[in-house]
Amino acid sequence: MNDFLRNLRSSHKKDTPPPRKNFDGNYYPKTERRTLEDRRNISDFDKSETLAQHLGDALPEILENTTTLAEQVERLAATNELTAESKIRQQNAVADFFNTLNKLLTENTETNTSKGQSQKVTASYASGTHYTKDDILSIIRNMRNQGATFSIIADYLQEKGMPTFSGRGEWHAQTIHRLCK
């Protein structure tokens, strides 16, 4: 900084730096971009011959990769088809399960009412439907015998709007577990 101030205060002007050399209008010299191979005079015939040779060497590998790719696509299509079929079978099984459950429930309610049994009735006032405790217990037993889990049974009872025995709250897997014990 002191040199700068000294130069400012001094009355004599500093000498200007020597001018830069001009290289074809640019400061930096142009570099040669061509390689030695580019400088050679290779005929078009030689170029096409080497290209054909390289292509001929690569063709078996291209063919092998293409066949492998085609096999993989076929496997993927077969897997997707099997997945779609299994989903359809699963949905049909679920529909059959609920249809069978519906038939069982209607048969059980018809037999119970035809026997003339007096049963305690719990009512769901919101939906206006009536279920007996025995009906609900038989539904739970039937679903357990068919392999349904406690949470599936609780969700089913909740979905159908069946009230709990107290008439308050909701069905939970823990409640179904206690009833089954």
For each residue, the residues with C-beta under 8 A, 3 or more apart:
1: 4 5
2: 5 6
3: 6 7
4: 1 7 8
5: 1 2 8 9
6: 2 3 9 10
7: 3 4 10 14
8: 4 5
9: 5 6
10: 6 7
11:
12:
13:
14: 7
15:
16:
17:
18:
19:
20: 27
21:
22: 25 26 27
23: 26 27 28 29 30
24: 30
25: 22
26: 22 23 29 30
27: 20 22 23
28: 23
29: 23 26
30: 23 24 26
31:
32:
33:
34: 38 39
35: 38 39
36: 39 40
37: 40 42
38: 34 35
39: 34 35 36
40: 36 37
41:
42: 37 46 47
43: 46 47
44: 47 48
45: 48 49
46: 42 43 49 50
47: 42 43 44 50 51
48: 44 45 51 52
49: 45 46 52 53
50: 46 47 53 54
51: 47 48 54 55
52: 48 49 55 56
53: 49 50 56 57
54: 50 51 57 58
55: 51 52 58 59
56: 52 53 59
57: 53 54 60
58: 54 55 61 62
59: 55 56 62 63
60: 57 63 64
61: 58 64 65
62: 58 59 65 66
63: 59 60 66 67
64: 60 61 67 68
65: 61 62 68 69
66: 62 63 69 70
67: 63 64 70 71
68: 64 65 71 72
69: 65 66 72 73
70: 66 67 73 74
71: 67 68 74 75
72: 68 69 75 76
73: 69 70 76 77
74: 70 71 77 78
75: 71 72 78 79
76: 72 73 79 80
77: 73 74 80 81
78: 74 75 81 82
79: 75 76 82 83
80: 76 77 83 84
81: 77 78 84 85
82: 78 79 85 86
83: 79 80 86 87
84: 80 81 87 88
85: 81 82 88 89
86: 82 83 89 90
87: 83 84 90 91
88: 84 85 91 92
89: 85 86 92 93
90: 86 87 93 94
91: 87 88 94 95
92: 88 89 95 96
93: 89 90 96 97
94: 90 91 97 98
95: 91 92 98 99
96: 92 93 99 100
97: 93 94 100 101 146
98: 94 95 101 102
99: 95 96 102 103
100: 96 97 103 104
101: 97 98 104 105 139 142 143 146
102: 98 99 105 106
103: 99 100 106 107
104: 100 101 107 108 142
105: 101 102 108 109 135 139
106: 102 103 109 110
107: 103 104 110 111
108: 104 105 111 112 135 138
109: 105 106 112 113 135
110: 106 107 113 114
111: 107 108 114 115
112: 108 109 115 117 119 132 134 135
113: 109 110 116
114: 110 111
115: 111 112
116: 113
117: 112
118:
119: 112 132 133 134 135
120: 132 133
121: 130 131 132
122: 130 131 132 133 136 163 164 165 167
123: 128 129 130 163 167
124: 127 128 129 130 131 161 162 163 167
125: 128
126: 161
127: 124 161
128: 123 124 125
129: 123 124 161 162
130: 121 122 123 124
131: 121 122 124 135 136 162 163
132: 112 119 120 121 122 135 136
133: 119 120 122 136 137 165
134: 112 119 137 138
135: 105 108 109 112 119 131 132 138 139
136: 122 131 132 133 139 140 157 162 165
137: 133 134 140 141 179
138: 108 134 135 141 142
139: 101 105 135 136 142 143 153 156 157 162
140: 136 137 143 144 153 157 176 179 180
141: 137 138 144 145 180
142: 101 104 138 139 145 146
143: 101 139 140 146 148 152 153 156
144: 140 141 147 148 153 180
145: 141 142
146: 97 101 142 143
147: 144
148: 143 144 152 153 156
149: 152 153 173
150: 153 154 173 174 176 177 180
151: 154 155 173
152: 143 148 149 155 156
153: 139 140 143 144 148 149 150 156 157 171 173 176
154: 150 151 157 158 171 172 173 175 176
155: 151 152 158 159 171
156: 139 143 148 152 153 159 160
157: 136 139 140 153 154 160 162 171 176
158: 154 155 161 162 170 171
159: 155 156
160: 156 157
161: 124 126 127 129 158
162: 124 129 131 136 139 157 158 171
163: 122 123 124 131 167
164: 122 167 168 169 170 171 175
165: 122 133 136
166: 169
167: 122 123 124 163 164
168: 164
169: 164 166
170: 158 164
171: 153 154 155 157 158 162 164 175 176
172: 154 175 176
173: 149 150 151 153 154 176 177
174: 150 177 178
175: 154 164 171 172 178 179
176: 140 150 153 154 157 171 172 173 179 180
177: 150 173 174 180 181
178: 174 175 181
179: 137 140 175 176
180: 140 141 144 150 176 177
181: 177 178
